[in-house]
Amino acid sequence: MPRTPSEYSVHLLIDGGHREEIRFATLADFQQWYKTLVPKQDSSEFVNVPIKNIQGEYMVIRPTSILGIRVEPIFSSSIDRYDE
């Protein structure tokens, strides 16, 4: 029986070597955000990046500065989850 992830960790590789991690509750939530990002991939205008686990904090980024995206499923039984 396959396990179901409790959330998804999305790692953004940003121009200049910076890295940022954001979390989504479901893969569909990530896909919804990603669909808004793709049409603006060549734009230098800022787009919102959802930070759902931190109240009152916001991040914006220029889509042209995102060099790579890695999506990692996080399981509630993962040891890494308790190291945060």
C-alpha positions as CSV (number, residue, x, y, z in Angstrom):
1,M,0.0,0.0,0.0
2,P,1.6,3.3,-1.1
3,R,2.1,6.0,1.5
4,T,0.6,9.4,1.1
5,P,2.8,12.5,1.7
6,S,1.7,14.8,4.5
7,E,3.1,17.8,2.5
8,Y,5.5,18.7,-0.3
9,S,8.7,20.6,0.2
10,V,9.6,22.7,-2.9
11,H,13.2,23.8,-3.2
12,L,13.9,26.8,-5.5
13,L,17.4,27.3,-6.9
14,I,17.8,31.0,-7.4
15,D,20.3,32.9,-9.5
16,G,23.5,33.7,-7.5
17,G,23.5,30.4,-5.7
18,H,20.6,31.2,-3.3
19,R,18.2,28.5,-2.2
20,E,14.7,28.8,-0.8
21,E,12.4,26.2,0.6
22,I,8.6,26.5,0.5
23,R,6.0,24.0,1.5
24,F,2.6,23.0,0.0
25,A,0.0,20.9,1.6
26,T,-0.8,19.0,-1.6
27,L,0.8,18.5,-5.0
28,A,-2.3,20.2,-6.5
29,D,-1.5,23.3,-4.5
30,F,2.0,23.4,-5.9
31,Q,0.7,22.8,-9.4
32,Q,-1.7,25.7,-9.1
33,W,1.1,28.0,-8.0
34,Y,3.4,26.7,-10.8
35,K,0.7,27.4,-13.4
36,T,0.8,31.1,-12.5
37,L,4.6,31.1,-12.7
38,V,5.1,29.4,-16.1
39,P,3.5,32.2,-18.2
40,K,5.8,34.7,-16.6
41,Q,9.0,32.7,-16.9
42,D,10.7,35.4,-19.0
43,S,9.4,38.3,-17.0
44,S,11.4,40.4,-14.6
45,E,8.3,41.4,-12.7
46,F,7.9,40.1,-9.1
47,V,5.5,37.2,-8.4
48,N,4.3,36.1,-5.0
49,V,5.7,32.9,-3.4
50,P,3.4,31.4,-0.8
51,I,4.9,30.8,2.6
52,K,2.1,28.9,4.3
53,N,3.9,27.8,7.4
54,I,5.0,31.3,8.4
55,Q,2.3,33.8,9.4
56,G,2.8,37.4,8.3
57,E,5.8,36.7,6.2
58,Y,5.8,37.1,2.4
59,M,8.3,36.5,-0.4
60,V,8.4,37.8,-3.9
61,I,10.7,36.7,-6.7
62,R,11.5,37.4,-10.3
63,P,10.6,34.3,-12.4
64,T,13.8,34.9,-14.5
65,S,15.9,34.3,-11.4
66,I,14.6,30.8,-10.8
67,L,17.1,28.4,-12.2
68,G,15.6,25.1,-10.9
69,I,12.8,23.6,-8.8
70,R,12.9,20.4,-6.9
71,V,9.7,18.9,-5.4
72,E,10.1,16.5,-2.5
73,P,7.3,14.6,-0.8
74,I,7.4,14.8,3.0
75,F,5.9,12.0,5.0
76,S,4.8,12.5,8.6
77,S,6.9,9.5,9.6
78,S,10.1,11.1,8.1
79,I,12.9,11.7,10.6
80,D,13.8,14.9,8.8
81,R,10.4,16.3,9.7
82,Y,11.3,16.3,13.4
83,D,14.6,18.0,12.9
84,E,13.1,21.4,12.0
